[in-house]
Amino acid sequence: MASLGKLKPEAPPDLQRFAFEDGRVRVHTVGREANPRFWRLLHKFGEHAVAPVLFNTSFHLFGEPLVSDRREPSVVFIAPASTPSPSATSLS
């Protein structure tokens, strides 16, 4: 499940690096019942990480769906420079 949230001002700098310029973040959650195997993997990762957060970067142009086919990335590279990508602008 995905939702939009906003980081608190006191959030650690390492987390703030992954927010959009206005502090918003897209949060994706995985329920134990919905996907037990992936939930266990994320849970184990959280036990060994500094913070129980896994960052997922998206590869797509702003307003376009995520790249899902191995041929699609070439479209991203030849797109006009005026087409901003949220991940490129938010991770500066």
Beta strands, then each sheet from edge to edge (+ up, - down):
strand 1: 2-6
strand 2: 24-28
sheet 1: 1+ 2-
end
